[in-house]
């Protein structure tokens, strides 16, 4: 009788262990799926690409100050270049917002692309600044 009770007890624990293993396996699958979905999302503090049309409609001041910064540094209008289009805008949330703006200028068969990074603090406009203005490519077509 004790042997049968002992075997029943072992089977019960074995069955519980199998259920636990099954639950652990299912739980690990859920965790893996969740972790892989995190890789598809933007990391906090990383650069986030902005939709151009929406950005152009809502942030004319950022675009204008970027174009002014390029003109101030490179004097493009003297060389016959004109602003052609906004290529890309990415933002980074810090203790304010960094805007990385790529703009393209053109003259006849030549194109030049510039990167402007602006630091904007909405609650303290005196802290706003252009932190980088750099030509990143030029081409003659």
C-alpha positions as CSV (number, residue, x, y, z in Angstrom):
1,X,0.0,0.0,0.0
2,X,2.8,2.4,0.9
3,X,4.5,1.5,-2.4
4,X,1.4,2.4,-4.4
5,X,1.0,5.7,-2.5
6,X,4.7,6.4,-3.1
7,X,4.3,5.7,-6.9
8,X,1.2,7.9,-7.1
9,X,3.1,10.7,-5.3
10,X,6.0,10.4,-7.7
11,X,3.6,10.4,-10.7
12,X,1.9,13.5,-9.3
13,X,5.2,15.3,-8.9
14,X,6.3,14.2,-12.3
15,X,3.1,15.4,-13.9
16,X,3.5,18.8,-12.1
17,X,7.1,19.0,-13.3
18,X,6.0,18.3,-16.9
19,X,3.3,21.1,-16.6
20,X,5.9,23.4,-15.1
21,X,8.3,22.6,-17.9
22,X,5.6,23.3,-20.5
23,X,4.7,26.6,-18.8
24,X,8.3,27.6,-18.7
25,X,8.7,26.8,-22.3
26,X,5.6,28.8,-23.2
27,X,6.8,31.7,-21.0
28,X,10.2,31.7,-22.7
29,X,8.5,31.8,-26.1
30,X,6.5,34.8,-25.0
31,X,9.6,36.6,-23.7
32,X,11.5,35.9,-26.9
33,X,8.7,37.3,-29.0
34,X,8.5,40.4,-26.8
35,X,12.3,40.9,-26.9
36,X,12.4,40.6,-30.7
37,X,9.6,43.2,-31.0
38,X,11.6,45.6,-28.9
39,X,14.4,45.6,-31.5
40,X,11.9,47.0,-34.0
41,X,11.1,50.0,-31.8
42,X,13.2,53.1,-31.4
43,X,15.6,53.0,-28.4
44,X,15.1,55.8,-25.9
45,X,17.5,58.7,-26.7
46,X,18.0,57.4,-30.3
47,X,17.4,59.3,-33.5
48,X,13.8,59.0,-34.9
49,X,13.0,59.7,-38.5
50,X,10.2,62.2,-39.0
51,X,7.6,62.2,-41.8
52,X,8.7,65.0,-44.2
53,X,5.3,66.4,-45.3
54,X,4.0,66.7,-41.7
55,X,7.3,68.2,-40.5
56,X,7.4,70.8,-43.2
57,X,3.8,71.9,-42.3
58,X,4.4,72.1,-38.6
59,X,8.1,73.2,-38.2
60,X,8.8,75.9,-40.7
61,X,11.0,77.7,-38.1
62,X,13.4,74.7,-37.9
63,X,13.7,74.5,-41.7
64,X,14.2,78.2,-42.0
65,X,16.9,78.4,-39.4
66,X,18.6,75.4,-41.0
67,X,18.6,77.1,-44.4
68,X,19.9,80.3,-42.9
69,X,22.7,78.4,-41.1
70,X,23.8,76.8,-44.4
71,X,23.7,80.1,-46.3
72,X,25.6,81.9,-43.5
73,X,28.4,79.3,-43.6
74,X,28.7,78.5,-47.3
75,X,27.3,81.6,-49.1
76,X,25.5,79.4,-51.6
77,X,23.4,82.1,-53.2
78,X,26.7,83.9,-54.3
79,X,27.6,80.7,-56.3
80,X,24.1,80.5,-57.9
81,X,22.8,77.6,-55.7
82,X,19.2,77.6,-54.6
83,X,17.4,75.5,-52.0
84,X,15.8,72.5,-53.8
85,X,14.3,70.3,-51.1
86,X,14.2,68.8,-47.6
87,X,15.7,65.3,-47.8
88,X,15.3,64.0,-44.2
89,X,14.6,65.1,-40.7
90,X,15.4,63.0,-37.6
91,X,14.9,64.0,-34.0
92,X,16.5,63.0,-30.7
93,X,15.0,63.8,-27.4
94,X,17.6,64.9,-24.9
95,X,17.1,67.7,-22.3
96,X,15.4,69.4,-25.2
97,X,15.3,68.2,-28.8
98,X,18.1,67.7,-31.4
99,X,16.9,68.1,-35.0
100,X,19.1,66.7,-37.7
101,X,18.0,68.2,-41.0
102,X,19.3,67.2,-44.4
103,X,18.7,69.8,-47.2
104,X,19.6,69.8,-50.8
105,X,20.7,72.7,-52.9
106,X,21.0,72.8,-56.7
107,X,22.6,74.8,-59.5
108,X,22.1,73.8,-63.1
109,X,23.6,70.2,-63.1
110,X,25.2,70.3,-59.6
111,X,23.7,69.3,-56.3
112,X,24.9,69.7,-52.8
113,X,23.6,68.2,-49.6
114,X,24.1,69.7,-46.1
115,X,23.4,68.4,-42.6
116,X,22.3,70.8,-40.0
117,X,21.9,69.9,-36.3
118,X,19.9,72.2,-34.1
119,X,19.4,71.9,-30.4
120,X,16.0,73.3,-29.3
121,X,14.7,73.8,-25.8
122,X,11.0,74.8,-26.1
123,X,10.8,76.1,-22.5
124,X,14.0,78.1,-22.8
125,X,14.5,79.6,-26.3
126,X,17.7,81.4,-25.3
127,X,19.3,77.9,-25.1
128,X,18.5,77.1,-28.7
129,X,21.5,76.7,-31.0
130,X,22.9,75.4,-34.2
131,X,25.4,72.8,-33.2
132,X,26.6,71.6,-36.7
133,X,26.5,72.7,-40.3
134,X,28.3,70.4,-42.7
135,X,28.3,69.6,-46.4
136,X,27.9,65.8,-46.6
137,X,27.9,65.4,-50.4
138,X,28.1,67.2,-53.7
139,X,27.7,66.0,-57.3
140,X,27.8,67.2,-60.8
141,X,25.2,65.5,-63.0
